Amino acid sequence: MRLRSYVIAAGAACLCLSAAFAQEGPIAARQALMKANGQAAGALGAIAKGEKPYDAATVRSALTTISTDMKAFPDQFPAGSDTGKTKALPAIWQNPDGFRALSAKLASEAEALVATLPADRAGVGAALGRLGPICSECHKTYRAPAN
Amino acid sequence: MASLWAKVLGAGAVIVAIGAGIAWALTKPDPHPESYWAGLGEPDLASGEQLFWAGGCASCHAAAGAQGDALKVLSGGRALPTAFGTFHIPNISPDAQAGIGNWTLAEFGNAMTRGVGPDGEHLYPSFPYGSYARLSAGDINDLFGYLKTLPASSNVAPPHELQFPYNIRLAVGGWKYLYFNDRPRVQLASADEKVRRGQFLVEGPGHCGECHTPRDALGGFQPDRWLAGGPNPEGRGSIPNITPGSQTMGSWSEGDIVSYLETGFTPDFDSVGGSMVEVQQNVAHLPKSDLEAIAAYLKAVPPVK
């Protein structure tokens, strides 16, 4: 009997662990996408603030990163990935269409900016001024303030 | 014997009456006299508009999701969930029936700085008069003048839904006795003009402490944790510590704070989120010198871990 209960307990532990890994998957993936977005915005910000010289390749690469990431981003929120070390709010799963619409809006805005590439420091600042409010619009409704 | 009982009862009644009288005297609505609001002259509408943005009136009083010019339609109607129940934000547009179009300057001023409504009743401190009390009579005159220039709305907000005993307005008098004052929140060593301006903006119209300072069980600020953050009253997550002792913000320079309030980006290019989005978009309307003053003050307050 004793052995059997150990086996059951060990089996239960395995199940819990694999559930934990399954959850960490999408959470880690979406956090990595956001981190890359932050770095891309940071590269644009450094130019806009005059800390780095204007460089067309950097600007194109940063905007492309944001556009690509934001197309993949809303797929990283499968059912069950709402708990754990995440700031994702229940509103994401309650209003998935609204959430997807904002992700798509940022992706297409960034894509449009790649097409008309900002040509100088002021242009990069203006581009950030178009992207930033979409970031905060989404973070207002779908992300909790600090953990 | 009957007369002894009568005496005991009578004495008891007198003691209760005296107690009630003292309690009333300490907690009754206490507006400024009419004369305080007299002779202020023509309002400075530009100053009123700055106070409107600094005060974040639209964050609560405009319709949910309002942007651009719609932020100036103060129709009320948003719900504010709290531990005490749900407050329904009133209409403060110039509409004579649904809004404050028929209010006098004294009525408006006493609501803003004394937490007393036009019928002489206590207002709930969910309306942050505990912060707005730091506005001068002249400030109130300017702001009132500006609000009158905004569009009227006939929207009528539902009444608050509060749990007992918070639904008893008289009890607010007890809260005021314990916590309400217009003194500085912190004593600052620096007498610098810029820091003083920041202190006015943060402690007064900006009412930053209303979210960023943790409260005790009765809803008063914990004075030794001014701006030190705490649980998010609106749900998941927490409100960040914004003192120099903050783990997240302590390392920001004054320039970083100004840039965040201007653009909504943190120094590592995360974006503003939650309720702070509207706050940031409001204060971005202020002159840069005011944002610099706010940053200087936030660097001058006592660091709390």
Boltz contact constraints between the chains, C-beta under 6 A:
constraints:
  - contact:
      token1: [A, 38]
      token2: [B, 269]
      max_distance: 6.0
  - contact:
      token1: [A, 38]
      token2: [B, 270]
      max_distance: 6.0
  - contact:
      token1: [A, 41]
      token2: [B, 269]
      max_distance: 6.0
  - contact:
      token1: [A, 42]
      token2: [B, 269]
      max_distance: 6.0
  - contact:
      token1: [A, 45]
      token2: [B, 269]
      max_distance: 6.0
  - contact:
      token1: [A, 132]
      token2: [B, 263]
      max_distance: 6.0
  - contact:
      token1: [A, 132]
      token2: [B, 264]
      max_distance: 6.0
  - contact:
      token1: [A, 135]
      token2: [B, 271]
      max_distance: 6.0
  - contact:
      token1: [A, 136]
      token2: [B, 264]
      max_distance: 6.0
  - contact:
      token1: [A, 136]
      token2: [B, 271]
      max_distance: 6.0
  - contact:
      token1: [A, 136]
      token2: [B, 272]
      max_distance: 6.0
  - contact:
      token1: [A, 136]
      token2: [B, 277]
      max_distance: 6.0
  - contact:
      token1: [A, 139]
      token2: [B, 271]
      max_distance: 6.0
  - contact:
      token1: [A, 139]
      token2: [B, 273]
      max_distance: 6.0
  - contact:
      token1: [A, 140]
      token2: [B, 277]
      max_distance: 6.0
  - contact:
      token1: [A, 143]
      token2: [B, 273]
      max_distance: 6.0
  - contact:
      token1: [A, 144]
      token2: [B, 236]
      max_distance: 6.0
  - contact:
      token1: [A, 144]
      token2: [B, 237]
      max_distance: 6.0
  - contact:
      token1: [A, 145]
      token2: [B, 232]
      max_distance: 6.0
  - contact:
      token1: [A, 145]
      token2: [B, 237]
      max_distance: 6.0
  - contact:
      token1: [A, 145]
      token2: [B, 274]
      max_distance: 6.0
  - contact:
      token1: [A, 146]
      token2: [B, 237]
      max_distance: 6.0
  - contact:
      token1: [A, 146]
      token2: [B, 238]
      max_distance: 6.0
  - contact:
      token1: [A, 146]
      token2: [B, 240]
      max_distance: 6.0
